[in-house]
Amino acid sequence: MSGDGITERVIAGVKTELVERGRGRPILFLHPGIGLDPAAAVLDRLAAGARVVAPSHPGFGRSELPRGFTTVDDLAYFYLDLMEALELRDAVVVGVSFGGWIAAEIAVKTTERIARLVLGDALGIKVGDRESRDIADMFAMTEPQFNERAYADPAAGRRDYAAMPEQDVLTVARNRESLARFGWSPYMHDPKLKGRLHRIRVPTLVLWGESDRIAAPDYGRAYAAAISGARFEMAPRAGHFPHIEQPDDFARRVLAFAAGQGAAP
C-alpha cells in the first residue's frame, strides 16, 4: 500500500504509521478492523476541506503493538496521547466500525480536544438481550461470506491475494489478528460503554450504511438513541464500510457536519 503523506511518528513511545493530508480544522480518522489504506479515496476527499490525520491503530498496518495493549480502552487512551502530542484541538473525530468503537471510548472519557464526533457503523455496545446477536460473527465467516454481509456490492471487498505484494498480504493478516486481540471477548463490545454514552456532550452524527448486515441499521439507531442529541443518518448504496463504497457521499456528510450543519445536543 502506498500514498503520499505517510509518516512514522513516535506517540507515547509507540511507533505509529500515520497519514497526514490537507489543511484546516483537524479530522482524526479512525479506521475499521480491516485496516487503513493510505490510498483510499475518502482520505483525499476529506483532505479537500480539512487537515486529515489518519493513524494505523497500534497492532494494525505498520504501527507497533505494545505488549501491554490488550483492550480498546488501551487504544482510546493512546489516542488521547496522540491528540495531545499532535496538538489537535477543536477536532472532528471520525470512526468507522471498530474505529467507531474506539472513538466512542475516547469521547466518554473526555471531549476536551473534540468539537464533533462522527460514528460510522460503529461497533462497541450491546443493544439486544443476552440471547440476541447484535453483531455478526466476522471470525466465523469465509471472506466471500463476510463481503456479502459487509458491502452493498460484495465486489468492493474482494482482494486478489496472488497479485498483492507480500507485505500487503502480511498486513491483512496482522490486521485480522489485532482485531481478534482487541475484540474477541466479549465479542466486539464493551459491556460498560452503552451506559457511559450519555457522557458524550459534543454534537454527534451516527452514520449508517443502509445495506449493513454486520450490524444492522436498528443497531445504529440504538447507538444514536444512547447519545444525547445525536443525529442518525442512513448512507444509501453502502454497507458496513460507507467510507469505502461511497467515499464522496461519506466525506460530504462529514465535512458538512464539521462545518456545523447538524443538530447540537
C-alpha positions in Angstrom: 0.0 0.0 0.0 1.3 3.4 -0.8 0.3 7.0 -0.9 1.7 10.4 -0.1 1.6 12.0 3.3 2.6 8.7 5.1 4.9 9.3 8.0 6.0 7.5 11.1 5.7 9.2 14.5 6.5 8.0 18.0 3.5 8.6 20.2 3.8 7.9 23.9 6.7 5.6 23.0 4.7 3.7 20.2 6.0 3.9 16.6 2.9 4.8 14.7 2.2 4.8 11.0 0.3 8.0 10.1 -1.3 9.6 7.1 -1.5 13.4 7.2 -3.1 15.4 4.4 -4.8 18.7 3.8 -5.1 21.9 5.9 -7.6 23.4 8.2 -9.6 22.0 11.0 -8.3 18.6 12.1 -10.2 15.4 11.4 -8.9 12.4 13.3 -9.9 9.4 11.2 -10.0 6.1 13.0 -10.1 3.1 10.6 -12.1 -0.1 10.8 -10.7 -3.5 11.7 -9.9 -4.3 8.1 -7.2 -1.6 8.3 -6.3 1.7 6.7 -5.4 2.0 3.0 -3.4 5.2 2.6 -4.5 5.4 -1.0 -8.2 5.3 0.0 -10.2 7.9 -1.9 -12.0 9.0 1.2 -8.8 10.5 2.7 -8.3 12.7 -0.3 -12.0 13.8 -0.3 -11.8 14.7 3.4 -8.4 16.4 2.9 -10.0 18.7 0.4 -11.7 20.5 3.3 -9.7 19.7 6.4 -6.5 18.5 7.9 -6.8 14.7 7.9 -4.8 12.7 10.5 -5.3 9.0 9.9 -3.2 6.7 12.0 -3.0 2.9 11.8 -4.0 1.7 15.3 -1.3 0.1 17.4 -1.0 -3.5 16.1 -2.5 -2.6 12.7 -0.8 -1.7 9.5 2.8 -1.0 10.3 2.2 0.5 13.8 3.9 -1.0 16.7 1.9 -3.1 19.2 3.0 -2.5 22.8 2.9 -5.7 24.9 0.5 -4.2 27.4 -2.1 -3.2 24.9 -5.0 -5.7 25.2 -8.2 -3.7 25.2 -10.0 -1.0 23.2 -9.6 1.1 26.4 -5.9 1.0 25.8 -6.4 2.2 22.3 -8.6 5.1 23.5 -6.0 6.3 26.0 -3.4 6.0 23.2 -5.4 8.3 21.0 -5.8 10.8 23.8 -2.0 10.9 24.0 -1.8 11.2 20.2 -4.2 14.2 20.1 -2.1 15.9 22.8 1.2 15.1 21.0 0.0 16.4 17.7 -1.7 19.4 19.3 -5.1 18.5 17.8 -7.7 20.9 19.2 -11.3 21.5 18.1 -11.0 18.2 16.3 -13.7 16.2 14.5 -13.2 12.6 15.4 -14.5 10.2 12.8 -14.5 6.4 13.5 -15.8 3.6 11.3 -16.8 0.2 12.6 -14.1 -0.9 15.0 -12.7 2.7 14.8 -16.1 4.0 15.8 -15.9 1.9 18.9 -12.6 3.5 19.7 -14.0 7.0 19.0 -16.9 6.4 21.4 -14.5 5.2 24.1 -12.4 8.3 23.7 -15.4 10.6 23.9 -16.9 9.1 27.1 -13.5 9.8 28.8 -13.1 13.4 27.7 -14.1 15.7 24.8 -11.6 18.4 25.8 -10.0 18.4 22.3 -13.1 17.2 20.4 -15.6 19.5 18.8 -17.7 17.0 16.9 -18.0 13.2 16.7 -18.9 11.0 13.7 -19.6 7.3 14.3 -19.9 5.4 11.0 -21.4 1.9 11.5 -19.7 1.9 14.9 -19.4 -1.3 17.0 -18.8 -1.4 20.7 -22.1 -1.7 22.6 -24.7 -4.4 23.3 -28.2 -3.4 22.5 -30.2 -6.7 22.5 -30.8 -9.2 25.2 -28.4 -11.9 26.3 -29.6 -14.4 23.7 -29.6 -11.9 20.8 -26.6 -11.4 18.4 -26.3 -7.7 17.7 -23.1 -8.0 15.6 -22.5 -10.8 13.0 -19.6 -13.1 13.9 -17.0 -11.9 11.5 -14.5 -14.6 12.6 -16.8 -17.4 11.7 -17.2 -16.4 8.1 -15.2 -17.0 5.0 -14.1 -13.9 3.2 -16.8 -14.2 0.5 -19.4 -14.6 3.2 -18.0 -11.5 5.0 -18.1 -9.4 1.8 -21.7 -10.4 1.2 -22.7 -9.0 4.6 -20.3 -6.1 4.8 -20.8 -4.5 1.5 -23.8 -3.4 -0.6 -21.7 -4.6 -3.6 -19.6 -7.6 -2.4 -17.1 -6.8 -5.2 -16.0 -3.8 -3.2 -14.3 -6.1 -0.7 -12.7 -8.6 -2.9 -8.9 -8.9 -2.9 -6.6 -10.8 -5.3 -4.1 -12.1 -2.8 -2.0 -13.7 -5.5 -1.4 -10.3 -7.1 -0.8 -8.4 -3.9 2.7 -7.5 -2.7 3.8 -9.9 0.1 3.9 -7.0 2.7 0.3 -6.1 1.9 -0.8 -9.7 2.5 1.0 -9.8 5.8 -0.7 -6.5 6.7 -4.1 -8.0 6.1 -3.3 -11.0 8.3 -1.8 -8.7 11.0 -5.0 -6.5 11.0 -7.2 -9.5 11.5 -5.0 -10.8 14.3 -5.1 -7.5 16.1 -8.9 -7.1 15.6 -9.3 -10.5 17.3 -6.9 -9.4 20.1 -8.9 -6.4 21.0 -12.5 -7.5 20.1 -12.7 -11.3 20.7 -14.0 -11.4 24.2 -16.5 -10.1 24.9 -17.2 -10.1 21.2 -16.9 -6.6 19.7 -18.3 -4.7 22.6 -17.5 -3.2 26.0 -20.3 -4.1 28.4 -19.9 -0.8 30.2 -19.8 1.5 27.1 -23.6 1.9 26.4 -24.2 3.1 30.0 -21.5 5.7 29.6 -22.5 7.1 26.2 -24.6 9.8 28.0 -21.2 11.4 28.9 -20.7 12.4 25.2 -21.6 16.1 25.2 -20.5 17.2 21.7 -22.6 17.2 18.6 -22.6 13.6 17.3 -23.5 12.2 13.9 -24.3 8.5 13.7 -24.0 7.5 10.0 -25.1 4.0 8.9 -24.9 2.1 5.6 -28.4 1.0 4.7 -27.2 -2.4 3.5 -25.1 -3.1 6.6 -25.6 -6.8 7.5 -22.7 -6.9 10.0 -24.5 -4.5 12.4 -28.0 -3.6 11.1 -29.4 -0.1 11.0 -31.5 -0.7 14.0 -28.3 -1.3 16.0 -27.2 2.2 14.7 -30.4 3.7 15.8 -30.0 2.3 19.3 -26.4 3.7 19.4 -27.7 7.2 18.4 -30.5 7.0 21.0 -28.0 6.4 23.8 -26.2 9.7 23.0 -28.0 12.9 23.9 -29.0 14.8 20.8 -27.2 12.5 18.4 -28.3 12.8 14.7 -28.8 9.5 12.8 -28.4 9.3 9.0 -28.6 6.5 6.6 -26.0 6.2 3.8 -27.5 4.8 0.6 -25.8 2.2 -1.5 -23.4 1.3 1.3 -22.9 -1.5 3.8 -20.7 -1.6 6.9 -17.9 0.5 5.3 -19.6 3.5 3.7 -16.3 5.3 3.5 -15.1 2.7 1.0 -18.3 2.2 -1.1 -19.4 5.8 -1.1 -16.3 8.0 -0.4 -17.7 11.1 -1.9 -21.0 10.9 0.0 -19.3 10.0 3.2 -16.8 12.9 3.0 -19.5 15.3 2.0 -21.6 14.4 5.1 -18.6 14.5 7.4 -17.4 17.9 6.1 -20.9 19.4 6.3 -21.3 18.2 9.8 -17.9 19.5 10.7 -19.0 22.9 9.4 -21.9 23.0 11.8 -24.7 21.7 9.6 -26.1 19.4 12.3 -28.1 19.5 15.5 -26.1 20.2 18.7 -27.1 18.3 21.9 
